[in-house]
Amino acid sequence: MKIAIMGTGGVGAYYGGLLAKKGLDVTFIARGAHLQAIQANGLQVKSIHGDFVISPAKAVSDPAEIGPADLVLFCTKAYDTQSAAQLILPIVGPQTMVLSLQNGIDSAEQIGAVIGMEHLLGGATWISAAIEAPGVLRQVSQFRRIVIGELAGPLSARVRAVAEAFDGMGITFEVSENILKVLWTKFVFISAVSGLGALTRRPIGDFRAVPETRALMNVLMREIESVARAHSVSLDADVVEKTLAFVDNVDARIKPSMQLDVEAGRRFELDALVGVVRRKGRERGIPTPASDFVYAVLLACLSG
């Protein structure tokens, strides 16, 4: 299988690195100093599950150099989705599969609008990883899970082919016949903790332990649940309770990626992780006052 990694950040570099370590044909799409470091020294992965180096590593800045790919792992920041989708057009052949592992719930729709929805698979991942230095990735979470599925219809041969590619890498990999449920279930978690982490600038163990902040987290999760149900997504009845239990069991030191971007003064995924709750809520007449508050405060950080 010929695989292209569109977006060699924390998620793309880690999973792409594991696929390359397995011996698959993987090309990383990167830019700037990160690209130069990978081309010169390979990709260095520092992980609590074991360090490794991919050297030499195939890395380019222009996807057109790769040629048609069997699978494109789409891992850019959400705000780069549309421009990145345009960039991969030269490597999307008739049978190319595109699997988005981005944050949020509407990335597949945005990519599909550019390259055609028939190429898209739905996917979600749970992992904490970030670029530490050019060419160097640090992965810190015990969890490293991927779930994929067809956005419409039953499990297919192409889903099974992707599952086979990821087999034997040591991660948790699952296929689902209801990937929209999976995406929204993850979103209940990632949207709430990303917003609160960015507001408090504290690791998850700190803000989950403050009763008032925990209550706000509960409200944010309930809003997302209501918006999902209004869009005919059948979440578990106890999705919020399960998500809070997950929050209580993750490493207390973890900070969501959006929070790390805010703290570093970088552009961050406000619309994909918070703004979309407001937008999709308004589409169905669902009020989202807590999400509106988080969005309004963090919007000032983007405009500053």
C-alpha positions in Angstrom: 0.0 0.0 0.0 1.3 3.4 -1.0 0.6 5.9 1.8 0.9 9.7 1.9 0.8 11.6 5.2 -0.8 15.0 4.6 0.2 17.0 7.6 3.3 15.6 9.4 2.5 17.0 12.9 1.9 15.1 16.0 -0.7 12.7 14.7 0.6 12.3 11.2 4.2 11.9 12.1 3.4 9.3 14.8 1.1 7.1 12.8 3.1 7.6 9.6 6.2 6.7 11.5 4.7 3.5 12.8 3.5 2.6 9.3 6.9 3.2 7.8 8.5 1.2 10.7 6.3 -1.7 9.6 7.8 -1.5 6.2 5.0 0.2 4.2 5.7 2.8 1.5 5.1 6.0 3.4 5.8 9.6 2.2 5.5 12.5 4.6 4.3 15.8 3.3 5.8 18.6 5.4 7.4 22.0 5.0 10.1 24.4 6.3 12.6 23.3 8.9 10.6 20.2 9.8 10.8 19.0 6.2 14.5 19.8 5.9 15.3 17.9 9.2 13.3 14.8 8.1 15.1 14.8 4.7 18.5 15.2 6.3 18.2 13.1 9.5 15.0 11.0 9.2 12.0 11.2 11.5 12.9 10.7 15.2 10.0 9.5 17.4 10.2 9.7 21.2 7.4 7.7 22.7 6.4 6.3 26.0 5.8 3.1 24.0 9.3 3.0 22.7 11.6 5.4 20.7 12.4 4.8 17.1 13.9 6.6 14.0 12.7 6.3 10.4 15.9 6.9 8.4 16.0 7.5 5.6 12.5 8.9 5.5 10.6 9.9 2.3 9.5 13.5 2.7 8.3 16.1 0.2 6.7 19.6 0.3 4.8 19.1 -3.0 2.3 16.2 -2.9 2.4 16.1 -6.8 5.9 14.5 -6.4 4.4 11.4 -4.9 2.1 10.3 -7.7 -1.3 8.6 -7.0 -1.6 7.1 -3.5 -3.6 4.2 -2.2 -4.2 5.9 1.1 -3.9 9.5 2.2 -3.8 10.0 5.9 -5.1 13.5 6.3 -3.8 15.0 9.6 -3.5 18.8 9.1 -4.8 21.3 11.5 -8.5 21.9 10.9 -8.0 25.5 9.7 -5.8 24.2 6.8 -8.4 21.6 5.6 -9.6 23.3 2.5 -6.2 24.4 1.2 -4.6 21.0 2.0 -7.5 19.2 0.2 -6.6 21.2 -2.9 -2.9 20.2 -2.5 -3.7 16.5 -2.5 -5.7 16.6 -5.7 -2.7 15.4 -7.8 -2.3 12.2 -5.7 -6.0 11.2 -5.6 -6.6 8.5 -8.2 -9.8 6.7 -8.9 -9.3 4.2 -6.0 -7.5 6.5 -3.6 -8.8 6.4 0.0 -8.6 9.5 2.2 -8.8 9.1 5.9 -9.0 12.2 8.1 -7.8 11.9 11.6 -8.3 15.6 12.4 -10.0 17.1 15.3 -13.6 18.1 14.9 -16.7 16.6 13.2 -16.9 18.1 9.8 -13.5 17.7 8.2 -14.6 14.9 5.9 -17.3 17.1 4.5 -14.8 19.8 3.7 -12.3 17.5 2.1 -15.0 15.7 0.2 -16.3 19.0 -1.3 -12.9 19.4 -3.0 -11.9 15.8 -4.0 -15.3 14.0 -4.0 -16.9 12.3 -1.0 -16.5 8.9 -2.6 -12.8 8.9 -1.6 -13.5 9.7 2.1 -13.5 7.3 5.0 -14.5 8.5 8.5 -12.0 8.3 11.3 -11.2 9.4 14.8 -8.1 9.1 16.9 -7.2 9.4 20.6 -3.5 10.3 21.1 -1.3 13.0 22.7 1.7 13.8 20.5 3.4 16.9 19.3 6.4 18.1 17.3 9.2 18.8 19.9 11.7 20.1 17.4 12.2 20.0 13.6 12.2 16.3 12.7 11.5 15.2 16.2 8.1 14.0 17.6 7.2 13.3 21.2 4.2 11.1 22.0 3.1 11.0 25.7 -0.2 9.3 26.1 -0.8 5.7 27.1 -3.8 5.7 24.7 -3.2 5.6 21.0 -6.5 4.5 19.4 -7.9 4.8 15.9 -11.5 4.0 14.8 -12.5 4.1 11.1 -15.6 3.3 9.1 -17.6 4.2 6.0 -19.4 7.5 6.4 -22.4 5.9 4.7 -23.1 2.2 4.4 -21.8 -1.0 5.9 -18.2 -2.1 6.4 -16.3 -2.4 3.1 -13.3 -4.1 1.6 -11.4 -0.9 1.6 -12.0 -0.4 5.3 -10.6 -3.8 5.9 -7.6 -3.0 3.7 -6.8 0.0 5.9 -7.3 -2.1 9.0 -4.8 -4.6 7.7 -2.2 -1.9 7.0 -2.4 -0.8 10.6 -2.4 -4.3 12.0 0.5 -5.3 14.2 1.6 -1.8 15.2 0.7 -2.1 18.8 -2.0 0.5 18.7 -5.8 0.0 19.4 -7.4 -0.1 16.0 -11.1 -0.6 15.4 -13.6 -0.5 12.6 -17.2 0.8 13.1 -20.4 0.5 11.3 -21.5 3.9 12.9 -18.5 6.2 12.5 -20.6 9.3 13.0 -21.5 8.1 16.5 -17.8 7.6 17.2 -16.9 11.0 15.9 -19.5 12.8 18.0 -18.7 10.7 21.1 -15.0 11.8 20.8 -16.1 15.3 20.1 -18.0 15.5 23.4 -14.6 15.0 25.1 -12.3 16.9 22.9 -14.4 20.0 22.4 -15.1 20.5 26.2 -11.5 19.8 27.4 -10.0 21.8 24.6 -12.1 24.9 25.5 -11.5 24.6 29.2 -7.8 23.9 28.8 -7.4 26.9 26.6 -9.3 29.1 29.0 -7.6 27.9 32.2 -4.1 27.2 30.8 -3.9 24.4 33.3 -3.4 20.6 32.7 -6.5 18.5 32.6 -5.9 17.1 36.2 -6.2 20.6 37.6 -9.4 21.8 36.0 -11.2 18.5 36.3 -10.7 18.7 40.1 -12.3 22.1 40.6 -16.1 21.6 41.2 -17.2 24.8 39.5 -15.0 24.1 36.4 -16.1 20.5 36.3 -19.7 21.7 36.3 -19.0 23.9 33.3 -17.3 20.9 31.6 -20.5 18.9 32.2 -22.7 21.7 30.7 -20.4 21.9 27.6 -20.7 18.2 27.1 -24.5 18.3 27.5 -24.7 21.0 24.9 -22.7 18.9 22.4 -24.8 15.9 23.1 -28.0 17.9 22.4 -26.6 19.2 19.1 -25.6 15.7 18.0 -29.0 14.3 18.8 -30.7 17.1 16.9 -28.6 16.1 13.9 -29.9 12.5 14.3 -26.7 11.0 15.7 -27.5 8.2 18.1 -25.2 8.7 21.0 -25.2 6.4 24.1 -27.7 7.5 26.7 -24.8 7.9 29.2 -22.3 9.4 26.8 -21.5 12.4 29.2 -21.1 10.1 32.2 -18.7 7.9 30.2 -16.8 10.9 28.9 -16.4 12.3 32.4 -15.1 9.0 33.6 -12.6 9.0 30.7 -11.5 12.5 31.7 -10.9 11.3 35.3 -8.7 8.5 34.1 -6.4 10.2 31.7 -2.9 11.4 32.7 -3.4 14.5 34.9 -0.5 16.3 33.1 -2.1 16.1 29.6 -3.0 19.3 27.8 -5.1 19.2 24.6 -3.4 20.3 21.4 -5.6 23.4 21.0 -4.5 24.5 24.5 -0.8 24.0 23.6 -1.3 26.2 20.5 -3.0 28.9 22.6 -0.2 28.9 25.1 2.4 29.1 22.4 0.7 32.0 20.7 0.0 30.0 17.6 -3.1 29.9 15.4 -5.6 27.3 16.9 -8.6 25.3 15.9 -11.3 27.4 17.5 -13.9 27.0 14.8 -13.4 23.3 14.4 -13.6 22.5 18.1 -16.0 25.1 19.5 -17.4 27.3 16.8 -18.9 24.3 15.0 -21.0 23.5 18.1 -22.6 27.0 17.9 -23.1 26.7 14.1 -24.6 23.2 14.1 -26.7 24.1 17.2 -28.2 27.1 15.4 -29.0 24.9 12.4 -31.4 22.9 14.6 -32.5 25.6 17.0 -30.4 24.2 19.9 -29.1 26.9 22.3 -25.4 26.6 23.2 -24.7 29.3 25.8 -21.7 27.7 27.4 -20.0 27.0 24.1 -20.9 30.6 23.0 -19.1 31.8 26.1 -15.9 29.7 25.5 -15.9 30.8 21.8 -16.3 34.5 22.6 -13.4 34.6 25.1 -11.0 32.5 23.0 -11.9 34.5 19.9 -10.1 37.5 21.5 -6.9 35.3 21.5 -7.2 34.8 17.8 -7.7 38.4 17.0 -4.9 39.6 19.3 
